[in-house]
Amino acid sequence: MERQNFVDLNSSSSDTHHARTARVAVDLGAESCRVSLLRWQGETPHIELVHRLPNGPVHEGGSLRWPFDRILGGVEEGLLKAAAAAPEGIGSIAVDGWAVDYVRLDANGIAIGNPFCYRDERTIATKDAADQVISATALFAKAGAQSLRINTVYQLLADPARGIDAHAPWVNLPEYVLHRLGGRRVAEYTNATHTGLVDIAAGDWSHELCDAFGIPVESLPPIVATGTVVGRLSGTLADLPAFRNTQLIVPACHDTASAIAGIPADLNGTAYICSGTWSLVGALIQSPVTSREAMEAGYTNQGAAGGGFCFHANVNGMWILKQCMESWKRAGRAWEIRELVEQASLCNCPAIIPVDAAPLMLDGEMPERLNDELRKLGCATIENCVGNEPKFARLIFESLANRYKSAIASLESMLGTRIERIHILGGGSQNQLLTRLTAEHTGLPVETGNVESSTIGNFAVQMAVAEGEQGTLNVEALRRWARILSASPASASAPDP
């Protein structure tokens, strides 16, 4: 199966292909989905968040699923707002989002029900059964991806038990949005590498793995390169003047790959930390690392925009603090994050706890879970009362920074290279205390990036395509556009509704 490449990049000399036309980036998030508009005033880009809708999985018939009709409705609302704001015309739309989840399609290319959420427990049994077919070690050596039960491969194996035809075609969620807007059914490379079914050395679907697991090859979408034009906007939206010549482009469809594409700095000798609900700690590398050491250390190899791989470990992140804040809010002790961080900077840290401990991955009663970890260490606990909330926050931040230190030491060991600095992006980049503690624990300089780096990276790919990039995207072109767009006078972010 040959991976498809760029199409139609220079098929028209119309203004929609000009680098300075307006463009739209859609960023699907597990907690909110965002539609952003890039417009130009002369040579100066302006990025505006035109629409944001809250998101989250819902319980449906005993399963945990995504309300995708509502998500699609929100995307359409955002596109309508973008069209109204850009009468000069919109040259392209690109969509990124979270990985591993997908929709099955009927004969008309429409989703067969709402897609399952990766947190649904249906994959527990299929993961155990699949491990008897191919060991986690062998699968990591072949696919380069950590053998996690949330991976697409285990979800696909769980479908028949829910009455879903294993032969039904499927497509990951960002690519499905583009498909619904008029694009071909494809799997963008960075997103495909999260499925657990890509031969990481060959960069294409592994027939060997599909045959071993009994996954029909004909159900797979063709893999295409980052930046591929997959069609033109069609349907009622295309009747609007702003959308009459709008291309549909796959950016780095996995939001982390888009976020890293949105880093303006040279990443040689740099470790990145994508700081959000999870903390992804890693580095860009040219060849995958599939050793037992890498697997046991929790690292994974995911495709990167412009070639190479995002090599990182999943570390617990702001999930711990968010769970605490929700618990305090229910008890009538609501905090604003900025005030909590400021007060935490004045506190002492009682100990360093293992932030990746299994109980800290669970939902609910997080302050007590943190105290349980302190008890295991023989340390004094923190009374969960009014005024002690910043002490819990300091414990979390200090422990996260210490975990980053060990993750980077492990990274240096596996890569045989020296990490010289750290780049933090995502929501955690706004946390000045965590940034300072990370620098103190690691002994490395820390720089922070855009909180909406995924959107910046999404637009950077679109701009590189508009300039006529052929084949594999040029990393230097992506970095150049990331620098230009990061300096946009308008913000790519906005407060939650």
Secondary structure by P-SEA (a helix, b strand, c coil): ccccccccccccccccccccccbbbbbbbccbbbbbbbbbcccbbbbbbcbbbbbbbbbcccbbbbaaaaaaaaaaaaaaaaaaaccccccbbbbbbbccbbbbbcccccccccccccccccaaaaaaaaaaaccaaaaaaacccccccccaaaaaaaccccccccccccccaaaaaaaaacccccccaaaaaaccccccccccccaaaaaaacccccccccccccccccccccccccccccccbbbbbbccccaaaaaaaacccccccbbbbbcccbbbbbcccccccccaaaaaabbbbbbbcccccbbbbbcccaaaaaaaaaaaaaacccccaaaaaaaaaaccccccccccccccccccaaaaaaaaaaaaacbbbbcccccaaaaaaaaaaaaaaaaaaaaaaaaaaaacccccbbbbbccccccaaaaaaaaaaacbbbbbcccaaaaaaaaaaaaaaaacccccccaaaaaaaaaaaaacccccccccc
